[in-house]
């Protein structure tokens, strides 16, 4: 598999991100994958930056596209886990940058409010952040067919605004949740890998997170 790792930022990735990526790439290559690294630095429009990187990944004939935010870090094995988990859209959840432990994203739940689990141990996602997210080429093509109004550019090699966002039916959606809503509506299932060590970084603090461990600490529904 050929994988594109895509990261947008204003001033470049953080040191923890760079260290995590440097530790991950040998595992990716030893597993038999080919990798390319794509950045967009300085673009203030996140949806445009991601669309530009996606087009570059498609030009590189990549089979898998991974979007990673510049201010995350992770265990080396976790990036390989993300890449090799089956599914056209797979994500990890990470914390908000605040002392209270709270995770971005929402889950699909059963009638008793327990998460809907898949046989492979992933959780069915409702809304996800796109900061640690894998899409397959098949998934991108599926999204393009489902939302032709979001195609733009050269008709021979269209770009797609995956993260087009704004108001919808009286509710404001940011870019991540807009993508999630569209994907769930027309493209299939979002998978969330719970047991990843994903850390979110501010300038002077690390917000360590593991969503699986967080769920285990929650009270069980009666």
C-alpha positions in Angstrom: 0.0 0.0 0.0 1.1 3.5 -0.7 0.2 5.9 2.1 0.1 9.7 2.1 0.5 11.4 5.5 -1.1 14.8 5.2 -0.6 17.6 7.8 -1.8 21.2 7.6 -0.3 23.9 9.8 0.3 27.6 10.0 4.0 27.4 11.1 4.9 23.8 10.7 4.5 20.7 12.9 5.3 20.7 16.6 8.4 18.9 18.0 6.3 16.1 19.6 4.6 15.5 16.3 7.9 15.3 14.5 9.3 12.9 17.0 6.2 10.6 16.8 6.4 10.6 13.0 10.1 9.8 13.0 9.4 6.8 15.3 6.4 5.6 13.2 7.8 5.6 9.7 10.2 2.7 10.2 7.3 0.5 11.4 5.2 1.6 8.4 8.0 0.7 6.0 8.8 -2.6 7.8 5.2 -3.6 7.4 5.7 -3.3 3.6 4.1 0.0 3.0 5.4 2.9 0.8 4.9 6.4 2.2 4.8 10.0 1.0 4.7 13.1 3.3 2.5 16.1 2.3 2.3 19.4 4.1 0.4 22.6 3.6 2.0 25.4 5.7 0.5 28.9 6.1 -2.9 28.3 4.6 -5.5 29.8 7.1 -8.4 27.8 5.5 -8.3 24.3 6.9 -10.8 22.8 4.4 -8.8 24.3 1.5 -5.5 23.0 3.0 -6.8 19.5 3.3 -8.4 19.5 -0.1 -5.1 20.6 -1.6 -3.1 17.9 0.2 -5.7 15.3 -0.9 -5.3 16.3 -4.5 -1.5 15.9 -4.2 -2.0 12.5 -2.6 -4.3 11.4 -5.5 -1.7 12.7 -7.9 0.9 10.4 -6.1 -1.4 7.4 -6.7 -1.8 6.7 -3.0 -4.1 4.0 -1.7 -4.5 5.5 1.7 -4.7 9.1 2.9 -4.0 9.9 6.5 -4.8 13.3 7.9 -2.8 14.2 11.1 -2.9 17.5 13.0 0.3 19.3 13.6 -0.1 19.4 17.4 -0.7 15.7 18.1 1.7 13.0 19.1 1.2 9.2 19.4 2.9 5.9 20.1 4.7 4.6 17.0 2.6 1.5 16.7 -0.6 3.5 16.8 -0.1 5.0 13.4 0.4 1.5 11.9 -2.8 0.4 13.7 -4.7 3.3 12.1 -3.4 2.4 8.6 -4.0 -1.3 8.8 -7.5 -1.2 10.4 -10.1 -2.3 7.8 -12.5 0.4 6.7 -12.8 3.3 4.3 -12.9 5.9 7.1 -11.2 5.2 10.4 -10.3 7.6 13.2 -8.8 7.9 16.6 -10.2 10.3 19.2 -8.1 12.7 21.2 -8.7 15.3 24.0 -9.6 18.9 24.0 -6.8 21.1 25.2 -8.2 21.5 28.7 -7.5 20.0 32.1 -10.9 18.2 32.3 -10.6 14.9 30.3 -13.0 15.3 27.4 -12.7 13.9 23.9 -13.6 15.3 20.6 -16.2 13.3 18.7 -19.4 11.4 19.4 -20.3 7.7 19.2 -23.3 5.8 17.8 -24.9 4.1 20.8 -27.4 1.3 21.5 -30.8 1.9 23.2 -29.1 1.6 26.6 -26.5 4.3 25.7 -23.6 1.8 25.3 -21.4 2.3 22.3 -22.1 0.3 19.2 -19.1 -2.1 18.8 -17.8 -3.8 15.7 -16.4 -7.3 15.7 -12.8 -6.0 15.2 -13.0 -4.0 18.4 -13.7 -0.6 16.8 -16.6 1.6 17.7 -19.1 3.0 15.3 -18.6 6.8 15.1 -21.2 9.5 14.7 -18.9 12.6 14.6 -15.1 12.5 14.6 -12.2 15.0 14.5 -10.0 14.7 11.4 -6.7 15.1 13.2 -5.9 11.4 13.2 -8.0 10.0 10.4 -7.5 7.5 7.6 -9.4 7.4 4.3 -8.9 4.9 1.6 -8.8 5.7 -2.1 -12.1 3.8 -2.4 -13.6 6.1 0.3 -12.5 9.2 -1.5 -14.0 8.0 -4.8 -17.2 7.1 -2.9 -17.4 10.6 -1.4 -16.8 12.2 -4.9 -19.7 10.2 -6.4 -22.0 11.0 -3.5 -21.3 14.8 -3.4 -20.5 16.0 -7.0 -21.4 19.6 -5.9 -18.2 19.6 -3.8 -15.9 18.8 -6.8 -13.9 21.6 -8.3 -10.9 22.3 -10.5 -9.7 20.4 -13.6 -12.4 18.0 -14.8 -9.7 15.5 -15.8 -8.5 15.3 -12.1 -11.1 16.9 -9.9 -10.4 18.1 -6.4 -13.0 17.4 -3.7 -13.8 19.7 -0.7 -14.1 16.9 1.8 -14.4 19.3 4.7 -16.7 21.9 3.3 -18.5 23.4 6.3 -21.0 25.9 7.6 -24.7 26.1 8.6 -26.9 23.1 7.9 -30.6 22.9 8.9 -30.2 25.6 11.5 -27.0 24.2 13.1 -23.4 25.4 12.5 -21.0 22.5 11.6 -17.3 22.8 11.7 -15.2 21.1 9.0 -14.7 17.8 10.9 -18.3 17.3 11.8 -19.6 18.4 8.4 -17.5 15.7 6.8 -18.8 13.2 9.4 -22.4 14.1 8.7 -22.0 13.7 5.0 -20.0 10.5 5.3 -22.6 8.9 7.5 -25.5 10.1 5.3 -24.3 8.6 2.0 -20.9 6.8 2.2 -21.0 4.2 5.0 -19.6 3.6 8.4 -17.1 5.6 10.4 -14.8 3.4 12.6 -13.2 4.7 15.8 -10.2 2.8 17.2 -10.5 3.3 21.0 -7.2 2.0 22.3 -4.7 4.5 20.9 -2.4 6.8 22.9 -3.1 10.2 21.3 -1.7 13.3 23.0 -2.8 16.9 22.2 -0.2 19.6 22.7 -0.4 23.3 23.5 2.7 25.5 23.7 3.5 24.5 27.2 1.4 21.4 28.1 0.7 17.9 26.9 -2.9 16.5 27.2 -2.3 12.8 27.3 -5.2 10.6 26.1 -6.4 7.1 25.6 -10.1 6.9 24.8 -10.4 3.2 25.7 -9.1 3.8 29.2 -11.4 6.8 29.5 -14.4 4.7 28.6 -13.5 2.1 31.2 -13.6 4.8 33.9 -17.2 5.8 33.0 -20.2 4.6 35.0 -22.0 1.7 33.4 -25.6 2.3 32.3 -28.2 0.4 34.3 
